[in-house]
Amino acid sequence: MQERSHNPNRWHEKLLQYYPINFNPNTYFFEQGFADLINIIVSLGKSFLEVGAHTGLACICIKLKYPEAHIVASDINEKVCDLIRSRIFFAKAAFGMGDIEVKNIDLFNIPYPDNAFDVIFSSGVMEHYSEDEILKGIKEQLRCAEYVVVDVPAEESRPPICVGGYGDEHYYSVDEWICMVKKVGKLHRCFERRNSKGAFHWCFVVQKERKK
């Protein structure tokens, strides 16, 4: 297995720069592609874990729209977890939102028992890892949930040059993603979502494979 190329420590300053603490969730509700992703996630269950939550915005939007949902937001970087906690504190004060648990979690070693959640999801995370790591990560997530939702930028949205200093994304084709997820689970659904800037993501809903 290849060594992990993703460096989570680079995210802290960039997240604070591009996603202020006092964000307006309506910005994300009106982004139809994002709303489609949220609706798919909540249609699959009532308990959710986001791995690599980075901004925490998806969890906050789910909680604001579906107050009864049980949600855990997680990231491997404790500084990023602190940013998520700050956003949650703001959302609770500004919008009367219920609480969201925040935990420092490595998506390759999730400290929960089997089937602890209905859904584990990520957005803009798994493309930062090698194929072997993606398979390992999804397999670990399927251990803890019935469904895993993997949202990644499409190959066609590859930027002409690396902007912002990330540089470790793997732009696999949709067929390559489908081939990968079928190695560890059942492909429940696959769809694309576009944002207002014209870029689009592929979203894969992977279901736990039942032993016969």
C-alpha positions as CSV (number, residue, x, y, z in Angstrom):
1,M,0.0,0.0,0.0
2,Q,1.2,3.5,-0.9
3,E,2.0,5.9,1.9
4,R,-0.7,8.4,2.4
5,S,-0.1,11.5,0.3
6,H,-2.8,13.6,1.9
7,N,-1.5,16.1,4.5
8,P,-4.4,17.2,6.7
9,N,-2.4,19.9,8.5
10,R,-2.5,22.1,5.4
11,W,-6.3,22.6,5.7
12,H,-6.6,24.7,8.9
13,E,-5.6,28.1,7.5
14,K,-7.3,27.7,4.2
15,L,-10.6,26.6,5.8
16,L,-10.6,29.7,8.1
17,Q,-9.8,31.9,5.1
18,Y,-12.5,30.6,2.7
19,Y,-15.2,29.6,5.2
20,P,-15.8,32.2,7.9
21,I,-17.2,31.1,11.2
22,N,-20.4,33.3,10.9
23,F,-21.5,31.8,7.5
24,N,-25.1,32.0,6.3
25,P,-26.5,28.5,5.7
26,N,-28.9,29.8,3.1
27,T,-25.9,30.1,0.8
28,Y,-25.6,26.3,0.8
29,F,-29.4,25.6,0.8
30,F,-29.8,27.5,-2.4
31,E,-26.9,25.7,-4.0
32,Q,-29.0,23.0,-5.7
33,G,-26.2,20.5,-6.1
34,F,-25.4,20.7,-2.4
35,A,-29.1,20.5,-1.5
36,D,-29.4,17.3,-3.7
37,L,-26.4,15.8,-1.8
38,I,-28.0,16.6,1.6
39,N,-31.4,15.2,0.6
40,I,-29.8,11.9,-0.6
41,I,-27.9,11.5,2.7
42,V,-30.9,12.1,4.9
43,S,-33.1,9.8,2.8
44,L,-30.9,6.9,3.9
45,G,-31.3,7.1,7.7
46,K,-31.4,9.1,10.9
47,S,-27.9,8.8,12.3
48,F,-24.9,10.2,10.5
49,L,-21.1,10.5,10.7
50,E,-19.2,12.8,8.4
51,V,-15.5,11.9,8.0
52,G,-13.1,14.6,6.9
53,A,-15.8,17.2,7.8
54,H,-13.3,20.1,7.3
55,T,-15.9,22.9,7.2
56,G,-18.6,21.2,9.2
57,L,-21.1,22.9,6.9
58,A,-22.8,19.8,5.6
59,C,-23.5,18.6,9.1
60,I,-24.8,22.0,10.1
61,C,-27.1,22.2,7.1
62,I,-28.5,18.7,7.8
63,K,-29.1,19.6,11.5
64,L,-30.9,22.8,10.6
65,K,-33.2,21.1,8.1
66,Y,-33.6,17.9,10.1
67,P,-33.4,18.8,13.8
68,E,-34.1,15.2,14.9
69,A,-31.0,13.8,13.1
70,H,-28.2,12.4,15.2
71,I,-24.9,13.8,13.7
72,V,-21.2,13.4,14.5
73,A,-18.8,15.6,12.6
74,S,-15.2,14.4,12.5
75,D,-11.8,15.3,11.2
76,I,-8.3,14.0,11.7
77,N,-7.0,17.5,12.4
78,E,-7.8,18.7,15.9
79,K,-7.5,22.4,14.8
80,V,-10.1,21.8,12.1
81,C,-12.3,20.2,14.8
82,D,-12.0,23.4,16.8
83,L,-13.1,25.4,13.7
84,I,-16.1,23.1,13.3
85,R,-17.0,23.6,17.0
86,S,-16.9,27.3,16.5
87,R,-19.3,27.1,13.6
88,I,-21.6,24.9,15.5
89,F,-21.6,27.4,18.4
90,F,-22.4,30.2,16.0
91,A,-25.2,28.2,14.3
92,K,-26.7,27.3,17.7
93,A,-26.8,30.9,18.8
94,A,-27.9,32.4,15.5
95,F,-30.4,29.8,14.3
96,G,-31.4,27.9,17.3
97,M,-29.8,24.7,16.0
98,G,-29.5,21.6,18.1
99,D,-26.1,20.2,19.1
100,I,-23.7,18.3,16.9
101,E,-21.0,16.1,18.4
102,V,-17.5,16.8,17.1
103,K,-14.7,14.2,17.3
104,N,-11.1,13.9,16.2
105,I,-11.3,10.7,14.0
106,D,-9.1,9.0,11.5
107,L,-11.4,7.6,8.8
108,F,-9.2,4.5,8.4
109,N,-9.7,3.7,12.1
110,I,-13.1,4.7,13.2
111,P,-13.6,4.3,17.0
112,Y,-17.2,3.0,16.8
113,P,-18.6,-0.5,16.9
114,D,-20.1,-2.2,13.8
115,N,-23.3,-0.7,12.5
116,A,-23.1,2.4,14.8
117,F,-24.6,4.7,12.1
118,D,-27.1,4.6,9.3
119,V,-24.8,6.6,7.0
120,I,-21.2,7.7,6.9
121,F,-20.5,10.4,4.3
122,S,-17.7,12.6,3.0
123,S,-17.4,15.3,0.4
124,G,-14.1,16.3,-1.2
125,V,-12.1,13.8,0.9
126,M,-11.5,10.4,-0.7
127,E,-9.9,11.8,-3.9
128,H,-6.9,12.8,-1.8
129,Y,-5.9,9.1,-1.3
130,S,-4.5,6.3,-3.3
131,E,-6.7,3.5,-4.7
132,D,-5.6,1.1,-2.0
133,E,-6.4,3.7,0.7
134,I,-9.8,4.5,-0.8
135,L,-10.7,0.8,-0.6
136,K,-9.5,0.5,2.9
137,G,-11.3,3.7,4.0
138,I,-14.7,2.8,2.4
139,K,-14.4,-0.8,3.9
140,E,-13.8,0.7,7.4
141,Q,-16.8,3.0,6.9
142,L,-19.0,0.2,5.8
143,R,-18.1,-1.7,9.0
144,C,-19.7,1.1,11.0
145,A,-22.7,2.0,8.7
146,E,-25.2,0.5,6.3
147,Y,-24.5,3.2,3.7
148,V,-21.4,5.1,2.8
149,V,-21.8,8.2,0.6
150,V,-18.6,9.3,-1.3
151,D,-18.8,12.7,-3.0
152,V,-15.8,13.6,-5.1
153,P,-14.9,16.1,-7.9
154,A,-15.4,14.7,-11.4
155,E,-12.5,14.1,-13.7
156,E,-13.9,16.7,-16.0
157,S,-13.6,19.3,-13.2
158,R,-9.9,18.9,-13.0
159,P,-8.3,22.4,-12.8
160,P,-5.8,23.3,-15.5
161,I,-3.3,24.2,-12.7
162,C,-3.3,23.5,-9.0
163,V,-4.8,26.5,-7.3
164,G,-4.3,26.9,-3.5
165,G,-1.5,24.5,-2.9
166,Y,-3.5,21.2,-2.5
167,G,-2.1,19.2,-5.3
168,D,-2.7,15.7,-4.1
169,E,-6.2,15.1,-5.7
170,H,-6.6,11.9,-7.8
171,Y,-9.1,12.6,-10.6
172,Y,-10.4,9.1,-11.3
173,S,-13.0,8.6,-14.0
174,V,-16.5,7.7,-13.0
175,D,-15.9,4.1,-14.3
176,E,-12.8,3.9,-12.1
177,W,-14.8,5.0,-9.1
178,I,-17.5,2.5,-9.8
179,C,-15.0,-0.3,-10.1
180,M,-13.4,0.7,-6.8
181,V,-16.5,0.9,-4.8
182,K,-17.8,-2.4,-6.1
183,K,-14.8,-4.1,-4.7
184,V,-15.9,-3.4,-1.1
185,G,-19.6,-2.9,-1.3
186,K,-22.8,-2.8,-3.4
187,L,-23.3,0.3,-5.5
188,H,-26.7,1.6,-4.4
189,R,-26.7,4.7,-6.4
190,C,-24.5,7.0,-8.5
191,F,-25.4,10.5,-9.6
192,E,-23.7,13.8,-10.5
193,R,-24.3,17.2,-9.0
194,R,-23.2,20.6,-10.3
195,N,-22.5,23.8,-8.5
196,S,-23.3,27.3,-9.6
197,K,-19.7,27.7,-11.0
198,G,-20.3,24.8,-13.5
199,A,-18.0,22.3,-11.8
200,F,-19.5,19.0,-10.9
201,H,-19.0,16.1,-8.5
202,W,-19.8,12.5,-8.7
203,C,-21.7,11.0,-5.7
204,F,-21.6,7.3,-5.0
205,V,-23.9,5.7,-2.5
206,V,-22.3,2.4,-1.4
207,Q,-24.3,-0.2,0.6
208,K,-23.0,-2.8,2.9
209,E,-22.7,-6.2,1.1
210,R,-24.7,-8.8,3.0
211,K,-23.0,-12.2,3.4
212,K,-25.1,-15.0,1.8
